[in-house]
Amino acid sequence: MIRLILNILWFVLGGWLSGLLWLFGGAILALTVVGLPWTFAAWRSASYSFWPFGREVVWQDAHPVAGCLGVVLNIVWFVVAGWYIALTHLLIAVVEFVSIIGIPFALKDLELAKLALAPVGRTIRDKA
């Protein structure tokens, strides 16, 4: 029940905007041939941005691009987009940490910042 309440608060207080921006970014990437490798990573990030509580980000060891190609894709992502998306989540987390009520939200923003740095080869799963 607490996860549901936290997810609803998250969504209402900005999760919808974060998720829509990830979806929009993924759609822009999908329009280009060059951006296709990052499209699904952006859409996974969007699903996590909409509803993060009760879920976690994990590395996918058996992912087809988890090896050297994944490293290259994550480096390119970091240089082109990842660092400033992560910085945005980090700044939001700092503001959320100021209040006791905002700490769970800040922790999720830090996870989103980490995901924004290197999204290729990661997946989202429900916590057990």
C-alpha positions as CSV (number, residue, x, y, z in Angstrom):
1,M,0.0,0.0,0.0
2,I,2.9,2.4,0.8
3,R,4.4,1.8,-2.6
4,L,1.1,2.7,-4.3
5,I,0.9,5.9,-2.3
6,L,4.5,6.8,-3.0
7,N,4.1,6.1,-6.7
8,I,0.9,8.2,-6.9
9,L,2.7,11.1,-5.2
10,W,5.7,10.6,-7.4
11,F,3.6,10.6,-10.6
12,V,1.5,13.7,-9.6
13,L,4.5,15.7,-8.4
14,G,6.6,15.3,-11.5
15,G,7.0,11.7,-12.5
16,W,4.6,12.2,-15.4
17,L,6.8,14.9,-16.8
18,S,10.0,13.0,-16.4
19,G,8.4,9.9,-18.0
20,L,7.0,11.9,-20.9
21,L,10.3,13.5,-21.5
22,W,12.0,10.1,-21.7
23,L,9.3,8.9,-24.0
24,F,9.7,12.0,-26.2
25,G,13.5,11.5,-26.3
26,G,13.0,7.9,-27.2
27,A,10.7,8.8,-30.0
28,I,13.2,11.4,-31.4
29,L,15.9,8.8,-31.2
30,A,13.6,6.3,-33.1
31,L,13.2,8.7,-35.9
32,T,16.9,8.5,-36.7
33,V,18.8,5.4,-37.8
34,V,21.7,6.5,-35.6
35,G,19.5,6.8,-32.5
36,L,17.9,3.4,-32.6
37,P,20.3,1.6,-30.2
38,W,19.3,4.1,-27.5
39,T,15.5,4.1,-28.2
40,F,14.5,1.2,-26.1
41,A,16.9,2.2,-23.2
42,A,15.1,5.6,-23.1
43,W,11.7,3.9,-23.1
44,R,12.8,1.6,-20.2
45,S,13.9,4.7,-18.4
46,A,10.4,6.3,-19.1
47,S,8.6,3.3,-17.6
48,Y,10.8,3.6,-14.4
49,S,10.3,7.4,-14.3
50,F,6.5,7.0,-14.3
51,W,6.3,4.4,-11.6
52,P,9.6,3.8,-9.7
53,F,8.6,2.5,-6.2
54,G,8.6,-1.3,-5.9
55,R,11.0,-1.6,-8.9
56,E,14.7,-1.6,-9.3
57,V,17.3,-1.0,-12.1
58,V,19.7,-4.0,-12.7
59,W,22.4,-4.8,-15.2
60,Q,21.3,-7.4,-17.8
61,D,24.2,-9.8,-18.1
62,A,22.6,-11.7,-21.0
63,H,21.7,-8.6,-22.9
64,P,22.8,-8.6,-26.6
65,V,24.6,-5.3,-26.2
66,A,25.9,-5.7,-22.7
67,G,29.5,-6.3,-23.8
68,C,31.8,-4.1,-25.7
69,L,29.1,-2.6,-27.9
70,G,27.1,-1.7,-24.8
71,V,30.1,0.1,-23.3
72,V,30.6,2.1,-26.5
73,L,26.9,3.0,-26.7
74,N,27.0,4.1,-23.1
75,I,30.1,6.2,-23.6
76,V,28.4,8.0,-26.6
77,W,25.2,8.4,-24.6
78,F,27.1,9.9,-21.7
79,V,28.8,12.5,-23.9
80,V,25.8,13.4,-25.9
81,A,22.9,13.3,-23.4
82,G,23.6,11.3,-20.2
83,W,25.6,13.8,-18.2
84,Y,23.1,16.6,-18.3
85,I,20.1,14.4,-17.7
86,A,21.9,12.9,-14.7
87,L,22.8,16.3,-13.5
88,T,19.1,17.4,-13.6
89,H,18.1,14.4,-11.6
90,L,20.9,15.0,-9.1
91,L,19.9,18.7,-8.6
92,I,16.3,17.7,-8.1
93,A,17.4,15.1,-5.6
94,V,19.4,17.7,-3.6
95,V,16.2,19.8,-3.3
96,E,14.2,16.8,-2.3
97,F,16.7,15.7,0.4
98,V,16.1,19.0,2.2
99,S,12.8,17.7,3.7
100,I,12.3,14.4,5.5
101,I,9.3,13.6,3.4
102,G,11.3,14.1,0.2
103,I,14.0,11.6,1.0
104,P,12.4,8.6,-0.7
105,F,11.8,10.7,-3.8
106,A,15.4,11.9,-3.7
107,L,16.7,8.3,-3.6
108,K,14.6,7.4,-6.7
109,D,16.0,10.5,-8.4
110,L,19.5,9.4,-7.6
111,E,18.7,6.0,-9.2
112,L,17.3,7.8,-12.3
113,A,20.5,9.8,-12.4
114,K,22.6,6.6,-12.3
115,L,20.4,5.2,-15.0
116,A,20.7,8.3,-17.1
117,L,24.5,8.0,-17.1
118,A,24.5,4.5,-18.7
119,P,21.1,3.2,-19.7
120,V,22.2,0.5,-22.3
121,G,22.3,-3.0,-20.9
122,R,20.1,-2.3,-17.9
123,T,16.6,-3.5,-17.2
124,I,13.8,-2.7,-14.8
125,R,12.4,-5.4,-12.6
126,D,9.9,-5.6,-9.7
127,K,11.5,-5.9,-6.2
128,A,10.9,-9.2,-4.5
